[in-house]
Amino acid sequence: MNNDENKTLLKILGPLEINVMNVMWSKKEVTVQDVLTELNKHNNYAYTTIMTIMSRLDKKGILTRSKLGKVYIYKPNYSLNELLQQNSSEQVEHLLNHYGDIAITQFVDAVGHNPDQLNKLKELIQKLEQDDK
């Protein structure tokens, strides 16, 4: 995970949630004990702390858990990129719902100051127009 992704992720998740998700993304399917073992290579967390974090991530829809015997198996619902895209989409939708055309104007104004982003926006608009034909 690069520094920009980490900064963005800190706006979505807390530091310990990020550590848990990093284990999840590297292992794909784990128990609380698996995550605890991995995290405690460099820390000293209690089982109940990690269990609480993973339960919260399940309630947020970021993880899914299923019972296997007496333990829960957790799986990530999103890759890192998918989670960032999902959150970005929710943020944009929120802005558009609350500010409408003002949000669009501000977005275009902000993009207009960066030639690379402006070109990307132009490409996306052209693709959208072609897809509508």
Secondary structure, DSSP 8 states (H G I E B T S, - for coil): --HHHHHHHTTTS-HHHHHHHHHHHHHSSB-HHHHHHHHTTTS---HHHHHHHHHHHHHTTSEEEEEETTEEEEEESS-HHHHHHHHHHHHHHHHHHHHTHHHHHHHHHHHTT-HHHHHHHHHHHHHHHHHH-
